[in-house]
Amino acid sequence: MTLNISEQAIAETIAFHGHSCPGLAIGIRVADYVKQEFGEVEPHHLICVTETDMCGVDAIQFLTGCTFGKGNLIHRDYGKAAFSFYQLAAKRAIRLVLRPDARGGTHPQLAELIAKSKNGELTDKEKERIAELRGEMQERLMNLPLHDMFTVTSVDFKPPRGARILQSLTCEACGEQTMESRTRRFAGQTLCIPCYEQVEQKM
């Protein structure tokens, strides 16, 4: 399988994330698809909306230039391996969703072993099996044809609004500066979200 991403860039992505894993492979292939679909795009002309916070988002940040700090990576906590990209210059948008069978038939076995590992009940043989299954899945994800890996649809070109710089207010409970849009009013006080939740739960 030929990728539009060099071996060096993949190695740098792994270093950025801290390890190689199937989740990171998904993000690498998402970036691979975007590069094939849109070509090389200036980072400020591309917006990604990710519906998951899994490992692959690190690859998307590193390889596409969409980052939280620039405001062109937006996380919506839907728990889906789904990624929308808005190409601002071309006024085009697509949504990629990982196909249910992309991980292969061994995914249920791997998921079961990982769940068991949370309780510290794995045997040495089961630990070896996890490593083996992870390796097999990662190899599959890095080599699966993109049309077999993702369902891709065009979406309406309605890119999310860019980040705005708002006034900072002082939380009257903790004294910390908080962006105005993230404050709450409670009993006549201006509170940050953590302080608001703390007092609201006591009612």
QUISULWO-V261005 format. One record per residue. N is the residue number from 1. RES is the residue in one small letter. SS is DSSP state (h for helix, s for strand, l for the rest). Layout:
# QUISULWO-V261005
n;res;ss
N;RES;SS
N;RES;SS
This chain:
# QUISULWO-V261005
n;res;ss
1;m;l
2;t;l
3;l;l
4;n;l
5;i;l
6;s;l
7;e;h
8;q;h
9;a;h
10;i;h
11;a;h
12;e;h
13;t;h
14;i;h
15;a;h
16;f;h
17;h;h
18;g;l
19;h;l
20;s;l
21;c;l
22;p;h
23;g;h
24;l;h
25;a;h
26;i;h
27;g;h
28;i;h
29;r;h
30;v;h
31;a;h
32;d;h
33;y;h
34;v;h
35;k;h
36;q;h
37;e;h
38;f;h
39;g;l
40;e;l
41;v;l
42;e;l
43;p;h
44;h;h
45;h;h
46;l;s
47;i;s
48;c;s
49;v;s
50;t;s
51;e;l
52;t;l
53;d;l
54;m;l
55;c;l
56;g;h
57;v;h
58;d;h
59;a;h
60;i;h
61;q;h
62;f;h
63;l;h
64;t;h
65;g;l
66;c;l
67;t;l
68;f;l
69;g;l
70;k;l
71;g;l
72;n;l
73;l;s
74;i;s
75;h;s
76;r;l
77;d;l
78;y;l
79;g;l
80;k;l
81;a;l
82;a;s
83;f;s
84;s;s
85;f;s
86;y;s
87;q;s
88;l;l
89;a;l
90;a;l
91;k;l
92;r;s
93;a;s
94;i;s
95;r;s
96;l;s
97;v;s
98;l;s
99;r;l
100;p;l
101;d;l
102;a;l
103;r;l
104;g;l
105;g;l
106;t;l
107;h;h
108;p;h
109;q;h
110;l;h
111;a;h
112;e;h
113;l;h
114;i;h
115;a;h
116;k;h
117;s;h
118;k;l
119;n;l
120;g;l
121;e;l
122;l;l
123;t;l
124;d;h
125;k;h
126;e;h
127;k;h
128;e;h
129;r;h
130;i;h
131;a;h
132;e;h
133;l;h
134;r;h
135;g;h
136;e;h
137;m;h
138;q;h
139;e;h
140;r;h
141;l;h
142;m;h
143;n;h
144;l;l
145;p;l
146;l;h
147;h;h
148;d;h
149;m;h
150;f;s
151;t;s
152;v;s
153;t;s
154;s;s
155;v;l
156;d;l
157;f;l
158;k;l
159;p;l
160;p;l
161;r;l
162;g;l
163;a;l
164;r;l
165;i;l
166;l;l
167;q;l
168;s;s
169;l;s
170;t;s
171;c;l
172;e;l
173;a;l
174;c;l
175;g;l
176;e;l
177;q;s
178;t;s
179;m;s
180;e;h
181;s;h
182;r;h
183;t;s
184;r;s
185;r;s
186;f;s
187;a;l
188;g;l
189;q;s
190;t;s
191;l;s
192;c;s
193;i;h
194;p;h
195;c;h
196;y;h
197;e;h
198;q;h
199;v;h
200;e;h
201;q;l
202;k;l
203;m;l
